Amino acid sequence: MADTTRRPQLAQICSGAVRLRGRPAPGRRKKIWVKVGLELPTLVVVRRSPEAPLYSSVRDRPAPNTPGSPNGPSGPDAEGPGAPPPGGRRRRHRVDRNVKLLGVNSLLTDISSESVNAALPLYLRNILGWSALSFGLFDGIYQGTSAILRIFGGLHADRHRRHKEVAGAGYALSAVSKLGLLASTTAAPTAAVLLVDRIGKGIRTAPRDALISLSSRPENMGESFGVHRALDTIGALLGPLLAFALLKYTGRDYNSVFVVSLCVALLGLGVLFLFVRNPARDQLDENRARELTRRAGLREMMANLGFRRIAMVGGLLSFMTISDAFIYLTYENRTDMDPTSFPLLFTGTAIAYLLLAVPLGRLADRIGRAPVFIGGYVVLIGCYLVLRTSGPGLATAALMLGLLGTYYAATDGVLMAIASTVVPAEARTSGLAWLTTITTAAKLVASILFGLLWTWQGYDGAVTFFLVGLVVVVPIAYLILFRPSTPHEVPAA
């Protein structure tokens, strides 16, 4: 039998199997016993640190990249956070489950709200007899009613870290408003009920966007908003189709639209309350949140150069944006289309939005969100050009609606993603609420202005004014966003 001093030499030149014994008792010399055999052609080279554990077999050794493994997250040979998994391919960041559930909630809610919105312009004009100026005033107030409530809802959600509950209150208020539409048959009560729906939307929008932002990684924020907006747009696609079918097969009975809208809204509310989670409480600093949501904290946030630039650009561009309802009413007047087919215009826009929301969100993450955002308004200029020269025909309608949907895909979620990079997490909801308040207030003025111009110069004159205005404003917005700044304040980053 070989001398024990020659065992390491035998281990290096012979084939054998390694059997590692347990750890030696404290104070004794550590030894590795090697049983030499000839049946397995295995090279035995064993090196270990004094702290490394010994395992009786390979099966007992933890898998790589798991807690307790020498190659795991806390092991001496642990891989970095960006290292690819076995096989050489880097794991793709997945969109959080919370974002997908919020998307399902928005899908159902949009089926409810867009089925009503698709029928609303004709309902107000043909059934209640509103003029273009009356509709412009209402549309502006309808879009702007939620402005102040967005701020208060955002402050409450941030201060108490109850994003889901605040958003749920807004969704519930919008659902209840559908009952009011069933009971109302005259102009004033109908307008009041619709304003209640907008109040609900104002309460829910900022907490919902904050939930998306806080549930996403910074590097795929644009994709997360894109996925949410894509699911949201499926609802915007199905809602007008539902309204079209109900109006066509019920003899233009608008109450049928309101009843189905209420049922779908309740389903969306159930998804939110039963499945969506609030951000982890340890993710947000409560004291910091209270500090930022006080008046001094809000002044501090508004003093941020990056946020001011984003808000200025959003408000300026929104001021030169025609509301969808006026775009569709203009097209209907220019082409004398069948009123029953009017809801299909909403569907065309939703299809383009659905197809492009996620790709443009990913593109924004890759090349920068500000270029994609500005590009969306360049596309909107093309939409206004088609609207101004449009005539009857499927190709013209498809081009106009496709450009409008592309504009929404490039701007809606992307603007929130841009703002999320400069607003602290503890004040994310109120910060986004301030931004949406500014853009909504600008849209309110734009709708009133469009109604006045329609009454004074006709719909062609109104479209021409907004087209020229947008051509002037887009380069200014580009210069504001891309003006040299410190690295922490560059919105395009």
C-alpha atoms as one frame of an Amber mdcrd trajectory, in Angstrom:
protein
   0.000   0.000   0.000   1.312   3.452  -0.911   2.652   5.794   1.701   0.233
   8.545   2.737   2.765  11.199   1.718   2.508   9.936  -1.863  -1.300   9.998
  -2.044  -1.488  13.468  -3.690   0.945  12.278  -6.362  -1.119   9.167  -6.987
  -4.243  11.318  -7.181  -2.699  13.423  -9.933  -1.561  10.579 -12.140  -4.279
   8.044 -11.603  -7.927   8.036 -12.529 -10.232   7.835  -9.604 -13.295   9.021
  -7.775 -13.190  11.616  -5.047 -14.926  11.051  -1.762 -14.786  14.040   0.519
 -15.117  13.350   4.206 -16.728  15.669   6.756 -14.974  18.624   8.234 -12.158
  17.863  10.710 -12.600  18.663  14.343 -11.365  22.077  15.483  -7.618  22.154
  16.158  -6.863  19.078  14.065  -5.011  19.102  10.773  -7.346  19.248   7.765
  -6.987  16.326   5.379  -8.602  15.335   2.099  -8.819  11.543   1.722  -8.707
  10.247  -1.811  -9.858   6.793  -2.770  -8.060   5.735  -5.914  -9.774   3.588
  -8.476  -9.458   2.804 -12.146 -13.082   2.486 -13.158 -13.883   6.211 -13.902
 -11.674   8.323 -16.186 -11.894  11.439 -14.003  -9.083  13.864 -13.303  -9.010
  14.666  -9.599  -7.954  18.223  -8.848  -9.553  19.575  -5.702  -8.959  23.055
  -4.315 -10.974  24.759  -1.651 -10.687  27.611   0.768 -10.749  26.908   4.506
 -14.199  28.501   4.770 -15.779  26.614   1.870 -18.171  23.805   2.875 -17.647
  20.181   1.914 -20.392  18.116   0.313 -20.657  14.347   0.394 -21.780  14.193
  -3.239 -22.470  16.384  -6.243 -26.205  16.040  -5.623 -25.825  17.725  -2.233
 -24.126  20.764  -3.719 -26.522  23.728  -4.241 -27.178  24.734  -7.826 -25.246
  27.734  -9.167 -26.732  31.189  -8.565 -28.792  30.027  -5.574 -28.328  30.997
  -1.913 -25.723  28.790  -0.273 -23.819  28.003  -3.467 -20.194  29.099  -3.819
 -21.297  30.532  -7.155 -24.529  31.943  -5.738 -25.494  35.501  -4.972 -23.471
  35.619  -1.755 -20.733  33.154  -2.670 -17.085  33.991  -3.322 -17.495  33.375
  -7.051 -20.894  35.026  -7.370 -21.744  36.486 -10.748 -22.533  40.166 -11.144
 -26.118  41.372 -11.512 -25.764  41.746 -15.248 -24.087  38.409 -15.906 -25.899
  36.110 -18.317 -27.389  32.855 -17.053 -25.988  29.452 -18.089 -26.208  29.151
 -21.850 -24.885  32.641 -22.518 -28.187  34.481 -23.016 -29.032  37.414 -20.770
 -32.395  37.112 -19.052 -34.947  39.571 -20.410 -36.614  41.955 -17.967 -40.254
  40.950 -17.695 -43.164  43.311 -17.256 -44.421  43.071 -13.682 -47.631  41.160
 -12.925 -49.073  44.283 -11.292 -48.692  46.191 -14.570 -50.504  43.449 -16.494
 -53.374  43.379 -13.995 -53.680  47.153 -14.176 -53.805  46.704 -17.937 -56.682
  44.234 -17.625 -58.485  46.650 -15.321 -57.994  49.460 -17.837 -59.094  47.179
 -20.676 -62.451  46.538 -19.019 -62.839  50.149 -17.914 -62.117  51.399 -21.418
 -64.687  49.042 -22.921 -67.144  50.702 -20.552 -66.096  54.322 -21.030 -65.274
  54.230 -24.753 -68.579  52.601 -25.638 -70.223  55.665 -24.099 -67.717  58.154
 -25.534 -68.128  56.733 -29.048 -71.860  57.389 -28.949 -71.660  60.618 -26.949
 -70.982  63.244 -29.685 -73.937  62.098 -31.785 -76.103  61.652 -28.688 -75.466
  65.207 -27.534 -75.845  66.715 -30.998 -78.671  64.654 -32.493 -80.721  63.708
 -29.405 -80.124  66.697 -27.108 -79.597  69.238 -29.912 -76.294  70.815 -28.868
 -74.505  73.278 -31.210 -70.782  73.174 -32.083 -70.055  75.976 -29.601 -72.036
  74.251 -26.849 -70.223  71.004 -27.527 -66.862  72.808 -27.524 -67.569  74.383
 -24.148 -68.763  71.072 -22.745 -65.864  69.087 -24.221 -63.368  71.510 -22.708
 -65.009  71.371 -19.278 -65.481  67.595 -19.668 -61.757  67.120 -20.275 -60.692
  69.676 -17.661 -63.037  68.881 -14.761 -60.591  66.353 -13.360 -57.614  68.744
 -13.287 -57.775  69.899  -9.657 -58.945  66.524  -8.352 -55.934  64.821  -9.923
 -53.695  66.887  -7.672 -55.636  66.150  -4.499 -55.956  62.467  -5.385 -52.231
  62.278  -6.086 -51.310  64.009  -2.837 -53.546  61.684  -0.822 -52.158  58.551
  -2.504 -48.539  59.604  -1.933 -49.045  60.800   1.636 -50.833  57.656   2.816
 -49.237  55.221   0.336 -52.709  54.040  -0.730 -52.388  54.165  -4.503 -54.787
  51.289  -5.217 -57.507  52.560  -2.905 -57.452  56.094  -4.346 -57.508  54.760
  -7.900 -60.354  52.405  -6.952 -62.439  55.302  -5.640 -62.088  57.009  -9.010
 -63.053  53.863 -10.935 -66.077  53.353  -8.657 -67.258  56.940  -9.196 -67.070
  56.519 -12.978 -69.042  53.268 -12.770 -71.800  54.863 -10.686 -72.122  57.699
 -13.207 -73.477  55.205 -15.774 -76.587  54.863 -13.622 -77.080  58.612 -13.903
 -76.992  58.414 -17.702 -79.866  55.931 -17.594 -81.948  58.263 -15.425 -81.187
  61.514 -17.277 -83.070  62.615 -20.425 -82.280  66.360 -20.649 -79.146  68.381
 -21.334 -78.246  69.772 -17.887 -78.527  66.540 -15.839 -76.708  64.595 -18.565
 -73.856  67.105 -18.528 -73.661  66.880 -14.727 -73.507  63.070 -14.826 -70.762
  63.121 -17.459 -68.766  65.536 -15.341 -69.007  63.079 -12.431 -67.467  60.473
 -14.739 -64.585  62.875 -15.484 -64.102  63.509 -11.767 -63.671  59.757 -11.327
 -61.149  59.670 -14.153 -59.257  62.552 -12.583 -59.010  60.763  -9.245 -57.828
  57.458 -10.690 -55.376  58.401 -13.451 -52.344  59.588 -11.468 -52.430  56.798
  -8.810 -52.777  54.216 -11.581 -49.792  55.606 -13.528 -47.796  55.776 -10.289
 -48.593  52.104  -9.624 -47.274  51.244 -13.097 -44.144  53.303 -12.539 -43.429
  51.918  -9.058 -43.987  48.353 -10.297 -41.441  48.720 -13.136 -37.685  48.701
 -13.485 -36.240  52.066 -14.623 -34.663  50.490 -17.707 -37.952  49.120 -19.067
 -40.329  51.843 -17.870 -41.339  52.709 -21.431 -42.157  49.097 -22.224 -44.262
  48.759 -19.068 -46.317  51.816 -19.962 -46.522  50.506 -23.523 -47.896  47.135
 -22.359 -50.440  48.863 -20.125 -51.483  51.235 -22.893 -51.770  48.337 -25.336
 -54.187  46.495 -23.031 -55.961  49.775 -22.367 -56.299  50.271 -26.116 -57.821
  46.828 -26.619 -60.646  48.178 -24.471 -60.715  51.373 -26.524 -61.009  49.147
 -29.600 -63.767  46.900 -28.263 -65.811  49.718 -26.678 -66.740  51.498 -29.933
 -67.411  48.144 -31.621 -69.765  47.311 -28.780 -71.503  50.688 -29.158 -71.782
  50.211 -32.933 -73.356  46.769 -32.525 -75.783  47.902 -29.822 -76.917  50.983
 -31.747 -77.291  49.044 -34.979 -79.296  46.131 -33.575 -81.407  48.040 -31.026
 -82.605  50.800 -33.331 -80.231  53.447 -31.900 -81.294  52.831 -28.313 -78.606
  54.679 -26.349 -79.801  53.223 -23.032 -78.597  49.782 -24.122 -75.079  51.228
 -24.397 -75.307  52.719 -20.908 -76.516  49.445 -19.298 -73.773  47.280 -20.825
 -71.210  49.970 -19.982 -72.165  49.803 -16.297 -71.795  45.997 -16.155 -68.331
  46.030 -17.727 -67.183  48.865 -15.439 -68.065  46.746 -12.386 -65.943  43.874
 -13.723 -62.946  46.176 -14.074 -63.451  47.437 -10.540 -63.384  43.848  -9.263
 -60.031  43.146 -10.964 -58.486  46.196  -9.316 -59.649  45.493  -5.763 -59.130
  41.718  -5.795 -55.804  41.321  -7.585 -53.768  44.540  -7.883 -51.230  45.184
  -5.097 -50.007  48.429  -3.590 -46.222  49.018  -3.719 -44.335  47.463  -0.817
 -44.445  49.858   2.127 -40.694  49.599   2.641 -40.212  50.686  -0.986 -41.306
  54.235  -0.119 -39.990  56.504   2.596 -43.070  57.699   4.494 -41.364  60.718
   6.049 -39.938  61.731   2.681 -43.377  61.320   1.091 -44.992  63.587   3.683
 -42.245  66.151   3.194 -42.608  66.191  -0.589 -46.397  66.374  -0.543 -46.469
  69.441   1.688 -46.490  72.873   0.085 -42.741  73.355   0.504 -42.078  69.934
  -0.950 -44.210  70.693  -3.990 -42.302  73.932  -4.511 -39.116  71.885  -4.347
 -40.409  69.496  -7.007 -41.627  72.293  -9.269 -38.207  73.930  -8.917 -36.689
  70.896 -10.647 -35.590  72.075 -14.089 -36.301  68.739 -15.762 -39.863  68.580
 -14.452 -40.548  72.194 -15.438 -39.381  71.515 -18.969 -41.581  68.441 -19.294
 -44.607  70.299 -17.935 -43.985  73.274 -20.224 -43.671  71.085 -23.301 -46.734
  68.997 -22.380 -48.879  72.095 -21.849 -47.672  73.856 -24.995 -48.309  70.884
 -27.273 -51.672  70.092 -25.655 -52.808  73.669 -26.334 -52.461  72.983 -30.080
 -54.123  69.534 -29.995 -57.643  68.996 -31.342 -59.774  66.672 -29.232 -60.692
  63.329 -30.790 -64.401  64.135 -30.717 -63.866  67.248 -32.860 -61.603  65.340
 -35.271 -64.306  62.739 -35.812 -67.108  65.309 -36.060 -65.061  67.257 -38.620
 -64.502  64.129 -40.679 -68.194  63.226 -40.461 -69.177  66.696 -41.716 -66.670
  66.610 -44.568 -67.687  63.163 -45.799 -71.400  62.907 -44.846 -70.812  59.453
 -43.384 -73.610  57.308 -41.958 -74.123  58.287 -38.268 -74.464  54.617 -37.305
 -70.859  54.043 -38.426 -69.533  56.964 -36.381 -68.235  54.771 -33.476 -66.011
  52.891 -35.943 -63.778  55.976 -36.194 -62.770  55.396 -32.560 -62.034  51.773
 -33.431 -59.660  52.688 -36.253 -57.581  54.874 -33.951 -57.525  52.164 -31.281
 -56.231  49.530 -33.743 -53.220  51.657 -34.690 -52.568  52.487 -31.028 -52.786
  48.820 -30.051 -50.324  47.679 -32.718 -47.726  50.356 -31.952 -47.930  51.025
 -28.186 -45.445  48.317 -27.128 -42.990  48.692 -30.078 -42.804  52.461 -29.615
 -42.430  52.029 -25.846 -39.446  49.730 -26.430 -38.033  52.145 -29.002 -38.321
  54.947 -26.448 -36.358  52.863 -23.909 -33.694  52.177 -26.541 -33.102  55.533
 -28.254 -34.557  57.969 -25.716 -38.108  58.882 -24.794 -38.036  62.555 -25.791
 -37.253  61.874 -29.500 -40.147  59.413 -29.714 -42.442  61.870 -27.930 -41.618
  64.755 -30.293 -41.907  62.381 -33.262 -45.471  61.596 -32.188 -46.457  65.242
 -32.643 -44.808  65.322 -36.063 -47.104  62.416 -36.951 -50.065  64.399 -35.587
 -49.256  67.218 -38.026 -49.642  64.663 -40.821 -52.994  63.602 -39.350 -54.251
  67.210 -39.439 -53.099  67.584 -43.041 -55.112  64.502 -44.039 -58.130  65.745
 -42.058 -57.963  69.177 -43.725 -57.959  67.666 -47.238 -59.971  64.525 -46.524
 -62.730  63.217 -48.747 -64.922  60.135 -48.686 -63.095  56.851 -49.005 -61.756
  54.035 -46.883 -58.094  54.768 -47.679 -58.311  58.379 -46.485 -60.078  57.386
 -43.277 -57.573  54.585 -42.599 -54.612  56.953 -43.118 -56.043  59.636 -40.832
 -56.954  57.184 -38.067 -53.647  55.326 -38.403 -51.692  58.564 -37.948 -53.838
  59.537 -34.962 -53.287  56.144 -33.310 -49.535  56.366 -33.957 -49.461  59.782
 -32.292 -51.104  58.355 -29.159 -48.765  55.349 -29.066 -45.721  57.652 -29.241
 -46.860  60.211 -26.660 -49.402  58.970 -24.114 -47.421  56.505 -21.986 -44.063
  57.925 -23.107 -44.763  61.299 -21.493 -45.478  59.580 -18.154 -42.271  57.544
 -18.523 -40.253  60.728 -19.148 -41.729  62.416 -16.082 -41.167  59.322 -13.909
 -37.399  59.710 -14.345 -37.340  63.140 -12.672 -40.074  62.813 -10.018 -39.059
  61.133  -6.696 -40.775  57.810  -5.998 -42.297  59.169  -2.768 -44.113  61.912
  -4.748 -44.638  59.999  -7.995 -48.437  60.148  -7.924 -48.723  63.860  -7.130
 -45.955  64.689  -9.581 -47.710  62.885 -12.429 -50.977  64.474 -11.286 -49.468
  67.943 -11.649 -48.269  67.071 -15.136 -51.611  65.662 -16.282 -53.378  68.669
 -14.732 -51.282  71.052 -16.814 -51.838  69.123 -20.047 -55.553  68.650 -19.340
 -56.050  72.348 -18.600 -54.366  73.154 -21.913 -56.698  70.728 -23.701 -59.682
  72.401 -22.005 -58.691  75.764 -23.508 -57.994  74.097 -26.866 -61.472  72.553
 -27.049 -63.198  75.823 -26.210 -61.040  77.615 -28.791 -61.830  75.015 -31.460
 -65.570  75.373 -30.785 -65.332  79.157 -31.126 -63.331  78.893 -34.363 -65.793
  76.349 -35.762 -68.671  78.768 -35.061 -66.754  81.718 -36.536 -64.744  80.209
 -39.438 -66.245  76.756 -39.910 -64.551  73.419 -39.239 -62.012  73.870 -42.067
 -60.840  77.184 -40.640 -60.561  75.710 -37.152 -58.481  72.744 -38.379 -56.201
  75.088 -40.368 -55.545  77.248 -37.284 -54.535  74.247 -35.147 -52.440  72.762
 -37.970 -50.388  75.947 -38.371 -50.133  76.331 -34.601 -48.771  72.824 -34.153
 -46.196  73.348 -36.924 -44.925  76.385 -34.982 -45.023  74.779 -31.528 -43.307
  71.420 -32.236 -39.821  72.925 -32.969 -40.115  75.067 -29.817 -40.936  71.977
 -27.758 -37.946  70.177 -29.267 -35.590  72.997 -28.273 -36.958  73.063 -24.718
 -36.532  69.299 -24.179 -33.080  69.059 -25.735 -31.605  72.229 -24.311 -28.236
  71.431 -22.634 -28.631  70.725 -18.935 -27.055  68.848 -16.057 -27.171  65.027
 -16.427 -29.815  64.675 -13.699 -32.155  67.104 -15.410 -32.062  65.991 -19.027
 -35.556  64.649 -19.848 -34.262  62.864 -22.950 -31.940  60.643 -20.878
